[in-house]
Amino acid sequence: MGSSEETKIPDEAKQILRTIASNWDDVIDPNALHVVPLKGAMTNQVYQIKWPTNQNSSSRKVLVRIYGKGVAVFFDRNNEIRTFEFMSKQGQGPRLLGRFFDGRIEEFIHARTLSACDLRDPEISTIIAIKLKEFHDLDMPGPKDICLWDRLYNWLNAAKSMCSPQEIQEFQLDTLQDEISILEKAFSGNHQHIGFCHNDLQYGNIMIHEETRSITIIDYEYASYNPIASDIANHFCEMAADYHTDTPHILDYSKYPDLEERQRFIRTYLSCSGGQPSLSEVEQLVEEVEKYTLANHIFWGLWGIISEHVNEIDFDYSEYARQRFSQYRLRKPELLGSSGMDAETTH
C-alpha cells in the first residue's frame, strides 16, 4: 500500500517492526514496510505488515493492532495482554512479538479468517464446538469469578454518563438496571458450569488452517470467567451478523441457528468430555444458552451505545444497539416467562 497507510503506524511501532525484520535473514530491506489495512475490526484498527524476501515471491508478515480510542471502558488492557501471553504459551494463539504505547505486534497466523457463512457450515461448526470446549477448560491464572453481571452494570453506568437525556429515553437506559438484575436472579444457580470464556466468538475471531482444518481462536479483549452457556449464546447470536457487507451493522436473525443446529453444536461440545451426553443434558444446555442470549443482547447493546461515543471506526453503533435491544424485548417474554414478568411494566 502507499505511504498514506504507513503514516497510520506509529513511529514507535515502526521501530519495533524494523528490529523484528532485521532478525530475518531473508528480508531484503527491513525498512520497506508494506502496510495493508484489514477490515472487519470494530474495536481496534488492524494492519498486516509485509516485507519482500529474497525467496522469489514470498514475503514475511506480522500483524499490527492499534487500540481503539476510549475503549478502555470495556476491558482492562493489562488483563488482556496477560491472557494473550498465557494463550501463546499454551500454543492457543499468535505469539506476542512487541508492544508499543497504544498497540501491539502479533505473529501473523497463516490461516484464513472465517466468513459469516462458515459459522453454519456443519463441518466447521463441529470443529468450533470442540475448540471452544478446549478454550473453556483452560486454567487461566487469577480469580475465577463470573464477570458478566458486574460488566453489564459497569457498562450501563458508563453508557448513562455519556448519553444525552434523549438517548437515555430512546434506549430506555433507566429501566436496564432492573432488567439486568432480573436476569442475574433468574440465571443464578449452582448447576451453572463456569469456564474461561472468550465472550466475543464472532467469525472474525476464528481462523482455520485449510489443510489441517485446525482452528485458532484469536482476540481475547473480552475474555473472562463466565457461565459457558453465555459464551455459546454469544456465538449463536453472532450468526446473525456479517461485518463485511456495505451495511455491517445490520443483523439478520433469520440466520440464527435453528434448534437442530444448536443441538448438534451442543452435543459435540458436551461429548468432548468423553462419552455421549444424554438427551436431557443436551436439552438443558440448549435451554440455558437460549436464556443467555438475553444477557448477550444487553451486553452488545450497551457496547454499541458506548462505542458510538468513543470509537471513530466507520460503523453505525447506535443502529446496532437498537437492533440488539429490540431483539432482547422480542425474545424476553418467551424465554423468561413468569420470572421476567415483573419488569414488563417498565416497557
C-alpha positions in Angstrom: 0.0 0.0 0.0 1.0 3.6 -0.4 2.7 5.8 2.1 -0.7 7.1 3.4 -1.3 3.7 5.1 2.2 3.7 6.5 1.5 7.0 8.2 -1.1 5.3 10.3 1.5 3.1 12.0 3.1 5.0 15.0 6.8 5.6 14.9 7.4 3.5 18.0 5.7 0.6 16.3 7.8 1.1 13.1 11.0 0.9 15.1 9.9 -2.4 16.6 8.9 -3.7 13.2 12.3 -2.8 11.7 14.0 -4.7 14.6 11.8 -7.7 14.0 12.5 -7.7 10.3 16.3 -7.3 10.9 16.3 -10.7 12.6 15.0 -12.4 9.5 17.9 -13.3 7.1 15.6 -13.5 4.0 14.1 -9.9 4.3 15.6 -7.7 1.6 15.0 -4.4 3.3 13.7 -4.2 6.9 12.6 -0.5 6.2 10.4 -1.5 3.3 7.1 -1.9 5.1 4.1 -2.8 3.1 1.0 -1.8 5.1 -2.3 -3.4 4.4 -5.4 -2.4 6.4 -7.6 -5.4 7.4 -11.4 -4.9 7.5 -13.9 -6.2 10.0 -12.4 -5.0 13.3 -14.8 -2.8 15.3 -12.7 -2.0 18.4 -9.2 -1.7 17.1 -7.5 -0.9 13.8 -5.7 -3.9 12.4 -2.9 -3.9 9.8 -1.0 -6.6 8.0 2.7 -5.7 7.6 4.6 -7.4 4.8 8.3 -7.3 3.8 9.5 -8.8 0.4 12.1 -11.6 0.8 14.7 -13.0 -1.5 12.7 -16.2 -1.7 11.1 -15.4 -5.1 7.5 -14.1 -4.5 7.3 -14.9 -0.8 7.1 -12.3 2.0 7.3 -12.1 5.8 4.2 -10.9 7.6 3.2 -9.7 11.0 0.0 -8.1 12.4 -0.1 -4.7 14.0 -3.1 -3.9 16.3 -3.7 -0.3 17.2 -6.1 0.0 20.1 -9.3 2.0 19.6 -9.5 5.3 21.4 -11.6 5.3 24.5 -12.3 1.6 24.6 -10.6 1.1 28.0 -14.1 1.4 29.4 -14.8 -2.1 28.0 -11.8 -4.1 29.4 -8.6 -3.9 31.3 -5.8 -3.9 28.7 -3.2 -5.3 31.1 -5.5 -8.3 31.7 -5.9 -8.8 28.0 -2.1 -8.8 27.5 -1.8 -11.3 30.3 -4.4 -13.5 28.7 -2.7 -13.1 25.3 0.7 -14.2 26.7 -0.9 -17.1 28.6 -2.6 -18.3 25.4 0.6 -18.0 23.4 2.4 -20.2 26.0 -0.4 -22.8 25.7 0.0 -22.8 21.9 -3.5 -21.5 21.6 -3.0 -18.3 19.6 -0.5 -16.0 17.9 2.7 -15.1 19.7 3.2 -11.5 21.0 6.2 -10.0 19.1 6.2 -6.5 20.5 4.3 -3.8 22.4 4.1 -0.1 21.9 2.2 2.7 23.7 -1.2 2.2 22.1 -1.0 -1.2 20.4 0.9 -4.4 19.9 2.6 -6.5 17.2 1.5 -10.2 16.8 2.6 -13.2 14.9 0.8 -13.5 11.6 -1.2 -16.8 11.5 -1.1 -18.5 8.2 -4.7 -19.4 8.1 -7.8 -17.8 6.8 -10.3 -15.9 8.9 -13.8 -17.4 8.8 -16.5 -15.7 6.9 -20.1 -15.2 8.1 -21.5 -18.3 6.3 -18.7 -20.5 7.6 -20.2 -20.5 11.1 -23.2 -22.5 9.9 -21.2 -25.0 7.9 -21.7 -28.3 9.8 -18.1 -29.4 9.5 -16.6 -26.1 10.6 -19.3 -25.7 13.4 -18.2 -29.1 14.8 -14.6 -28.0 14.9 -15.5 -24.7 16.6 -17.5 -26.6 19.2 -14.5 -28.9 20.0 -12.1 -25.9 20.1 -14.5 -23.9 22.3 -14.6 -26.7 24.9 -10.8 -26.8 24.9 -10.8 -22.9 25.5 -13.4 -23.1 28.3 -11.2 -25.8 30.1 -8.1 -23.6 30.2 -6.9 -22.9 33.7 -6.3 -19.2 33.4 -4.3 -17.8 36.4 -6.2 -15.4 38.7 -9.7 -15.2 40.2 -12.3 -17.4 38.6 -15.4 -15.3 39.4 -18.2 -14.6 37.0 -17.6 -11.3 35.3 -20.8 -10.9 33.2 -23.0 -9.1 35.7 -20.5 -6.6 37.0 -19.5 -5.8 33.5 -23.2 -5.2 32.5 -23.8 -2.9 35.5 -20.5 -1.0 34.8 -21.2 -0.6 31.1 -24.7 0.6 31.9 -23.3 3.3 34.2 -20.8 4.3 31.6 -23.5 4.5 28.9 -25.7 6.6 31.0 -22.9 9.0 31.8 -22.2 9.5 28.1 -25.7 9.7 26.7 -28.0 12.8 26.4 -31.4 12.6 28.1 -33.0 11.9 24.7 -30.7 8.9 24.2 -31.3 7.6 27.7 -35.1 7.8 27.0 -34.8 6.2 23.5 -32.7 3.3 24.7 -34.7 3.0 27.9 -31.5 3.0 29.9 -33.3 3.9 33.1 -35.0 0.6 33.1 -32.0 -1.5 32.3 -30.6 -1.8 35.9 -33.8 -3.7 36.8 -33.7 -5.8 33.7 -30.1 -6.9 34.4 -31.0 -7.7 38.0 -33.9 -9.9 36.9 -31.7 -11.8 34.5 -29.0 -12.2 37.1 -31.5 -13.6 39.6 -33.2 -15.8 37.0 -29.9 -17.4 35.8 -28.1 -17.8 39.1 -27.9 -21.4 40.3 -25.5 -23.9 41.5 -25.8 -26.1 38.4 -24.2 -23.5 36.1 -20.9 -24.6 34.6 -18.3 -21.8 34.8 -15.3 -21.7 32.4 -12.8 -19.4 30.8 -14.9 -17.7 28.1 -13.9 -15.8 25.0 -17.1 -13.6 25.1 -16.7 -12.4 21.5 -16.7 -15.5 19.4 -17.7 -13.9 16.1 -16.4 -15.3 12.8 -13.6 -12.6 12.6 -12.0 -14.0 15.7 -11.8 -17.6 14.4 -9.2 -18.7 11.9 -8.9 -22.0 10.1 -5.9 -23.7 8.5 -7.3 -25.0 5.2 -5.1 -28.1 5.1 -5.0 -29.3 8.7 -8.6 -27.9 9.4 -7.3 -26.8 12.8 -8.9 -23.7 14.4 -7.3 -20.9 16.2 -9.4 -18.5 18.3 -7.9 -15.0 18.5 -8.5 -11.6 20.2 -9.0 -12.0 23.9 -10.1 -8.5 24.8 -13.4 -9.5 26.4 -12.2 -12.9 27.7 -13.0 -13.8 31.4 -14.6 -16.4 33.5 -18.3 -16.7 32.9 -21.0 -19.4 32.6 -20.1 -21.4 29.5 -23.8 -21.0 28.3 -23.2 -17.3 27.9 -20.3 -17.8 25.6 -22.2 -20.3 23.4 -25.1 -17.9 23.4 -22.8 -15.2 22.1 -21.5 -17.4 19.4 -25.1 -18.3 18.2 -26.1 -14.6 18.2 -23.1 -13.7 16.0 -24.5 -15.9 13.3 -27.0 -13.1 12.6 -24.1 -10.7 11.7 -22.0 -10.2 8.6 -19.4 -7.4 9.2 -18.1 -7.5 5.6 -21.2 -6.1 3.8 -22.0 -2.5 2.8 -24.2 -2.3 6.0 -22.0 -4.2 8.5 -24.2 -3.1 11.4 -27.4 -4.8 10.1 -28.3 -8.1 11.8 -30.4 -10.8 10.1 -31.9 -13.0 12.8 -33.3 -15.4 10.1 -29.7 -16.7 10.1 -29.8 -17.5 13.8 -29.2 -21.3 14.1 -32.3 -23.4 14.3 -32.9 -25.9 17.1 -31.3 -28.8 15.2 -28.1 -26.8 14.5 -27.9 -25.7 18.2 -28.5 -29.2 19.4 -25.7 -30.5 17.1 -23.2 -27.9 18.3 -24.0 -28.5 22.0 -24.0 -32.3 21.6 -20.5 -32.1 20.0 -19.4 -29.7 22.8 -20.6 -31.9 25.6 -19.2 -35.1 24.0 -15.6 -33.6 24.3 -15.7 -34.6 28.0 -15.8 -38.2 27.0 -18.8 -40.4 26.2 -22.1 -39.4 24.7 -24.2 -36.8 26.6 -27.8 -37.8 27.4 -30.7 -36.1 25.7 -31.6 -34.3 28.9 -28.1 -32.9 29.2 -28.2 -31.5 25.7 -31.7 -30.1 26.2 -30.7 -28.4 29.5 -27.7 -26.7 28.0 -29.7 -25.7 24.8 -32.3 -24.1 27.1 -29.7 -22.3 29.3 -27.9 -21.0 26.2 -31.2 -19.6 24.8 -31.8 -17.7 28.0 -28.3 -16.2 28.0 -29.0 -14.7 24.6 -31.0 -12.1 26.5 -28.0 -11.0 28.6 -26.0 -11.1 25.3 -28.3 -8.6 23.6 -28.0 -6.2 26.5 -24.2 -6.7 26.6 -23.7 -5.8 23.0 -26.5 -3.2 23.0 -24.6 -1.3 25.7 -21.3 -1.8 23.9 -22.9 -0.2 20.8 -24.1 2.8 22.8 -20.7 3.4 24.4 -18.8 2.8 21.1 -20.9 5.4 19.4 -19.5 7.9 21.8 -15.8 6.7 22.0 -15.0 5.0 18.7 -14.1 6.6 15.4 -14.4 3.4 13.3 -16.9 3.7 10.4 -19.8 1.6 11.9 -23.3 2.6 12.9 -23.0 1.6 16.5 -26.3 3.2 17.5 -28.4 1.3 15.0 -26.5 -1.9 16.0 -27.5 -1.2 19.7 -31.1 -0.6 18.6 -31.3 -4.0 17.0 -29.8 -5.8 20.0 -32.2 -4.1 22.4 -35.2 -4.8 20.2 -34.3 -8.5 19.9 -34.0 -8.5 23.7 -37.5 -7.2 24.1 -38.9 -9.5 21.4 -37.4 -12.7 23.0 -37.7 -11.9 26.7 -41.4 -12.9 27.3 -40.8 -16.3 25.6 -37.5 -17.1 27.2 -38.1 -15.8 30.7 -41.8 -16.5 31.2 -43.2 -15.6 34.6 -39.7 -15.0 36.1 -39.3 -11.9 33.9 -42.9 -10.6 34.0 -42.4 -8.3 37.0 -40.3 -6.0 34.8 -42.8 -5.9 31.9 -44.4 -2.8 33.3 -41.1 -0.9 32.7 -41.6 -1.2 28.9 
